[in-house]
Amino acid sequence: MKKVIVIFGMMGTGKTTLAQALGKEMGWPVVHSDAVRKNLAGLTPTTPTPTEFGKGIYDEDFSRRTYEEMRRQAVEHLAAGQNVILDGSYKRDAERDLVRILARENGAAAIFLYCACPVEVVKERLDLRAKDPESISDGREEILEAQAKDFEPADLTLSDIWGVNTNRELPAVLEKVKFLLER
């Protein structure tokens, strides 16, 4: 059965790093929300767009369009017989439910990997990211608290949502995820 893997969580928790590594390891395409969002806005992926939380290209309407486009791309990959990885915050249960529906309608399984790590680690990562001119993310420490308040918690009791502790070295995290996916 084909798979739609959703790697989600708060900013700075290692979603994109895990998505890129898993995509490379498994040979699966990765659809990054940051790249899709900026493409829809007519920007290059590395164009910095720091705005207030929930404003500009990060407002509810633009976010809805971003996730719609990600689902459209996922359907294309599934139709081509490929598994696909979706990388984004997926902060709303409703967003996650739309992926479940998409998967079911396309004969695929939806699997959600909820990335989490201590806030100190997140802040360190956000600081490093701010200094990286190649970063496509606009996540910053000054909007972290607002995102935390706005994020609908993942229900880790659901069989399709797996918690992933990203406060470990990437090879260890990747091996754990591969083990879970192969079960």
C-alpha positions as CSV (number, residue, x, y, z in Angstrom):
1,M,0.0,0.0,0.0
2,K,1.3,3.5,-0.9
3,K,2.0,5.9,2.0
4,V,1.5,9.6,2.7
5,I,4.0,10.4,5.5
6,V,3.2,13.7,7.2
7,I,6.1,15.0,9.2
8,F,4.7,17.7,11.4
9,G,5.1,19.7,14.6
10,M,6.3,23.1,15.9
11,M,9.0,25.2,14.2
12,G,12.5,24.1,15.0
13,T,11.7,20.6,15.9
14,G,13.6,19.0,13.0
15,K,10.7,18.3,10.6
16,T,12.5,19.4,7.5
17,T,15.8,17.7,8.5
18,L,13.9,14.5,9.1
19,A,11.8,14.8,5.9
20,Q,14.9,15.4,3.7
21,A,16.8,12.5,5.3
22,L,13.9,10.1,5.1
23,G,13.1,11.2,1.5
24,K,16.7,10.6,0.5
25,E,17.0,7.3,2.3
26,M,13.7,5.9,0.9
27,G,13.8,7.6,-2.5
28,W,10.5,9.3,-1.8
29,P,9.6,12.8,-2.9
30,V,9.2,15.5,-0.2
31,V,6.8,18.3,-0.4
32,H,7.9,21.2,1.9
33,S,5.3,23.6,3.1
34,D,7.8,26.5,3.2
35,A,8.9,26.0,-0.4
36,V,5.3,25.6,-1.6
37,R,4.2,28.7,0.3
38,K,6.9,30.9,-1.1
39,N,6.3,29.5,-4.6
40,L,2.7,30.4,-4.3
41,A,3.7,33.9,-3.3
42,G,6.0,34.2,-6.3
43,L,9.2,34.1,-4.1
44,T,12.3,32.0,-4.2
45,P,12.4,29.5,-1.3
46,T,15.3,31.3,0.4
47,T,13.7,34.7,0.3
48,P,13.3,35.8,3.9
49,T,9.7,36.9,4.7
50,P,9.7,37.7,8.4
51,T,6.2,38.8,9.4
52,E,4.1,38.9,12.5
53,F,2.7,35.5,13.5
54,G,-0.3,34.6,11.4
55,K,0.2,37.6,9.0
56,G,1.1,37.9,5.3
57,I,1.9,34.6,3.6
58,Y,1.3,33.0,7.0
59,D,-2.3,34.1,7.5
60,E,-5.1,31.5,7.6
61,D,-6.2,32.0,3.9
62,F,-2.6,31.7,2.5
63,S,-1.9,28.7,4.8
64,R,-5.1,27.0,3.5
65,R,-3.9,27.6,-0.1
66,T,-0.5,26.2,0.8
67,Y,-1.9,23.0,2.3
68,E,-4.3,22.6,-0.7
69,E,-1.4,22.8,-3.0
70,M,0.6,20.3,-1.0
71,R,-2.4,17.8,-1.1
72,R,-2.6,18.4,-4.9
73,Q,1.1,17.5,-5.3
74,A,0.7,14.5,-3.0
75,V,-2.1,13.2,-5.3
76,E,0.2,13.5,-8.3
77,H,2.9,11.5,-6.6
78,L,0.4,8.8,-5.5
79,A,-1.0,8.6,-9.0
80,A,2.5,8.0,-10.3
81,G,2.8,5.1,-7.8
82,Q,5.1,6.9,-5.4
83,N,5.0,7.2,-1.7
84,V,5.2,10.9,-0.6
85,I,6.4,12.9,2.4
86,L,4.6,16.1,3.4
87,D,6.6,18.4,5.6
88,G,4.8,21.2,7.5
89,S,3.4,22.2,10.8
90,Y,-0.1,20.7,10.2
91,K,-1.1,22.6,13.4
92,R,-4.8,21.9,13.0
93,D,-6.7,18.5,13.3
94,A,-8.7,19.6,10.3
95,E,-5.6,19.8,8.2
96,R,-4.5,16.4,9.3
97,D,-8.0,15.0,8.6
98,L,-7.9,16.3,5.0
99,V,-4.7,14.3,4.5
100,R,-6.4,11.2,5.9
101,I,-9.2,11.6,3.4
102,L,-6.8,12.2,0.5
103,A,-4.9,9.0,1.4
104,R,-8.1,6.9,1.7
105,E,-9.4,8.2,-1.6
106,N,-6.1,7.3,-3.3
107,G,-5.6,3.9,-1.8
108,A,-2.8,5.0,0.5
109,A,-2.1,4.9,4.2
110,A,-1.6,8.2,6.0
111,I,1.1,8.1,8.7
112,F,1.8,11.2,10.9
113,L,5.2,11.7,12.5
114,Y,4.9,14.3,15.2
115,C,8.3,15.9,15.9
116,A,9.0,17.2,19.3
117,C,12.1,18.1,21.4
118,P,12.9,20.4,24.4
119,V,12.2,24.1,23.9
120,E,15.9,24.9,24.6
121,V,16.9,22.7,21.6
122,V,14.3,24.4,19.5
123,K,15.6,27.9,20.4
124,E,19.2,26.7,19.6
125,R,18.0,25.4,16.2
126,L,16.1,28.6,15.4
127,D,19.2,30.7,16.3
128,L,21.3,28.6,13.9
129,R,18.7,28.8,11.2
130,A,18.5,32.6,11.4
131,K,22.2,32.7,10.5
132,D,21.8,30.3,7.5
133,P,21.3,32.2,4.2
134,E,20.1,29.0,2.5
135,S,17.3,28.4,5.1
136,I,13.8,28.4,3.6
137,S,12.0,28.6,6.9
138,D,10.9,31.9,8.4
139,G,10.4,30.4,11.9
140,R,12.0,32.5,14.6
141,E,12.2,32.5,18.4
142,E,10.1,35.7,18.7
143,I,7.0,33.9,17.2
144,L,7.6,30.5,18.9
145,E,5.3,31.2,21.8
146,A,2.5,32.4,19.5
147,Q,2.8,29.2,17.5
148,A,2.7,27.1,20.7
149,K,-0.6,28.8,21.8
150,D,-2.1,28.3,18.3
151,F,-1.0,24.7,17.8
152,E,-3.8,22.1,18.3
153,P,-2.1,19.2,20.1
154,A,-1.5,15.9,18.3
155,D,-3.5,13.0,19.8
156,L,-0.7,10.5,20.2
157,T,-3.3,7.8,21.2
158,L,-4.4,7.6,17.5
159,S,-2.9,4.7,15.7
160,D,-1.7,6.8,12.7
161,I,0.1,9.5,14.8
162,W,3.6,8.5,16.1
163,G,5.6,10.8,18.4
164,V,9.2,11.2,17.3
165,N,11.8,12.6,19.7
166,T,14.0,14.7,17.6
167,N,16.4,15.5,20.4
168,R,18.8,12.8,19.2
169,E,21.3,12.5,16.4
170,L,19.6,12.3,13.0
171,P,20.9,8.8,12.2
172,A,19.2,7.4,15.4
173,V,16.0,9.3,14.6
174,L,16.0,8.1,11.0
175,E,16.6,4.4,12.0
176,K,13.7,4.6,14.5
177,V,11.3,6.1,11.9
178,K,12.4,3.5,9.3
179,F,11.8,0.7,11.8
180,L,8.3,2.1,12.5
181,L,7.5,2.4,8.8
182,E,8.6,-1.1,8.0
183,R,6.3,-2.7,10.7
